Amino acid sequence: MLSVAEAEALAADAGLVPVAWNDLSGLQRLGRPRDRIIHAALPLLRRMGGRSMWAQSLVGGDALQHCHRAGLLQYRLLRFERRTD
């Protein structure tokens, strides 16, 4: 994961300049009914995690939702263009 400043610095090193960015975080649908069921099933899913990639992905998805609600993560669309000078 990168901050916007880190992404801009990497882009600048590649000869790109930022032209637009959009915060897509508000498009997340957090806390849907299935998400609440998954959260309630976390103890079982964690026990299954060693044998099931599916269970691991559900546990990880719940962690991502928690981070979004806490304001620790954002989804941003950054657009860069090559410098013309």
Secondary structure, DSSP 8 states (H G I E B T S, - for coil): ---HHHHHHHHHHTTEEEEEEEE-GGG---S-HHHHHHHHTHHHHHHHTTT-HHHHHHHHHHHHHHHHHTT----EEEEEEE---
